[in-house]
Amino acid sequence: MRIECPAFADGSPMDPRFAFGAIDPGQHVRLSDNRNPEVRWSEVPANAQSLVLLCVDPDVPSRGDDVNQEGREVPEDLPRVDFFHWVLVDISPARDGIAEAAASDGIIARGKTAGVCEFGLQGINDYTGWFAEDPEMSGNYGGYDGPCPPWNDRLVHHYHFSLYALDRTSLGLKGAFTGAEARQAMEGHVLAEARWVGSYTLNESL
C-alpha cells in the first residue's frame, strides 16, 4: 500500500498554507491558511473493508513550562508526546484520496464539526484540548487542523500522514472520538499501513 502528499516530498518541509500558524517576524506567529494537503493512496489490499487516515505530530513537548515563552527555549531533549491533527475512520476502500482544502480551508474558531462527512467519519483532533481553556476558541475541533508548533522549540516537528487498511467496515466509533480511541479500536484489525511525513517549524533560527 502506498500514500503520498504530492505538495511536499516525503520527509520535507510543508508549505505554510497547510499550517494553522505561520512565522510572523513581528510577533512570532500569525494564523495561516490551514488547508489540508492533498492525500493520495494506491495498492490498497483487495480484502480491505475500510481505511483509516491519521495525521500525528510525535514531537510535541511533554511539558508546557517553556512553550512560547519570551527569553526561553523548548530543549531538543525534552520528552515528546503525540498530537493528533486529523482523525478520519470508516473510509471506503474504493476511495483513492482527498483533494487539497476538501477537509479544511481556513481556521474556524471553536472547531469544525466531527462526525459523518463525505470521506468517512471524522473524529476530533487535539486542538480540542489545546483550546479548552480559551473562551474565544474552545470547542470540538473535528477533521484536519494543521501544524502550529511552539515558535521557540529547538526541535523541528514531523507530521505523519498514516493510512491503515482494516479488515472491518467500521470501527464502531461515535460522537467526539479521539485519535487515541481510533488507535485502540484498530488494534488487531490492520492489514497494511503506509506513511508520508512532512516537517514544519515556527522557529526562525532553524
N, C-alpha and C positions, 0 to 999 in steps of 0.2 A: 504494500500500500504506500502511496506517495501523497504528500501535501506540499503546497508551496504558496507563498505570498509574493506574487510577481513584482511588486513595487520595491522590494529590497531583497538582496541576496541573503542566503542562509548565513546567520552569524554576523550580519552587517547592520549598521545603524538604520533606524526607522526615521522616516520623514516626520517633522513636527505636525503635519496635518493629521497624523494618526494618533496624536497625543492629546491628553487632557490639558497639559501645561507645556509652554514653550519658554525658552530663555528670553528674558527681558533685561537688558543691561542696566536699566534704571532701578528696577525693583525685584530683580532676580527672576521672577516668573510672571507670565501672563497666561490667560486662558487661551487655548488653541482650538483647532477645528474639530478635534475629537471624532474623526471619521474612522470607521472600521476599515482596515485594509482588505483588498480583495483576497479571498482564500480559495484556492482550487485544490481538488484532490482527484486521485485516479487509482486504478488497480485495487479497488475495494474487493475483499473476498466474496465469492459468489454466494456463500452461505450466510453473509452478514444480514442481520434482521433490522439493525438500526445503527446510527453513528452518534458519537458524542464529540463536540468540539470544545476544548478548554483553552483559554489564554491565561497563563500564570507567570507572574514575576517571582522567582525564588530568592531574590536579592534584597528583600525589604528588611530594614533594620528591626531587630527583635526588641529593641528598646527605643523610646522616642525622646530620651533626655536631650540629645544634641540636634535633633531633626529641625532643620530650617531656623537655626539659632545664629544670630549675628556673632561673629568672632569665634565660632566653634565649627568643628567638622565632625561628620559621622565617620569613624575609622573603618578602614577596609576590613580589619579582622574582627569586627563585631559580628556575633552570630546572626544569621539571617533566617527569615521565615517566608512562607508563600503568601502571595496576594493575588486573588483571582480577579482578572479583568473581564472575563467573558465565560459564561457557563451556558452551554446550549446542548440539550439532550434530545433523544427521540427524533433524530434527523432521519428522513427516509434515505435508504441506501441508494435510491435512484438519483438523488441529488448529487451534483459534482462540484458544487462550490457556492460561494456567496459573494456578490459584487461589492466593490468599494462603496461605502456610505449606505449600503442597503440596510444595515442593522444599527447604524449610528451616524448622525451627521450634525454635529454641534453638541454643546453642553446643555443639558436640561436640569435646572435646579430641582432638587428633590427626586430626581431619577426618572428613568423610563420604566414603563410597565413590564413586569415579569409575566410569565405565563405563555399561553399558546401564541405562536407567531407563524409567519409563512415558512420559516425554516425548520420549525420543530417546537420545542418547549424551552423557554428561557428561564434560567434561574437568576438570582441576584448576585452581583459582584461585590467585592469587598469595599467599595466606596460607601456602601450601606453603613458599615461600621465606622469608617473613617469620618463620615459627616454626621454621625449620630447625635453629637452634642452641639451641632451648628444649627441655630434656629432658622437660618435662611436656606440651608442646603439639605437638612435631614430628610430622609425618606428611603424607600427601597429602590436601589439602582439596578434595574433589570438590563439584560443584554450587555453590549460592549461599552466600556468606557476606558479610554486609553491611558498611556503612561503619564505619570507626574511624580517622578522620584524626588527625594529631597535635593534641593539645589546645593546643599553643602556636603553631599555624600561623596566620599573618595572612591567609591566603587561604581563602575558603570553597571546599570541594570540590564537584565536579559529577559525577553518576553517570549515564552514558549507557547507557540500555537500547536497544540497537540490534537490529533484526530484518532479516535478509537472506533474500531468496528466491533459490534457486540452480537451475541447470539440471542438477544432479546429484542422484541419490537418496541418495548417501553421499559423504562426504569421504574415506573410507578410513582414518580415524584409529583408533588403538588404544591401549590402555594409558593411562598418565597423561599424556595430551597437554595442551599448554598453549594459552592464548589466542593467543599468537604463532603457534603451529603451525596453529591453526584459521584464522587470518587468511591465512597463507601458502597453505593448501590451497584457500581460497575464491577466490584471485586468478584472474580471467578467467572466473568462473562466476556472478557476481552479476547477477541480472535486475532486482532492485529492492531498495531498502532504506528503512527508516523508523526514526525515533528519538524517544525520550521522555527528558527529562532531569530528574533530581531533584538538589537540593543538600543539603549537610549539613556541620555544623561541630561541633567539641567545644570551641571557643574561646569561653568565656563572655563575652568582651568584644566579640564580633562579633554 
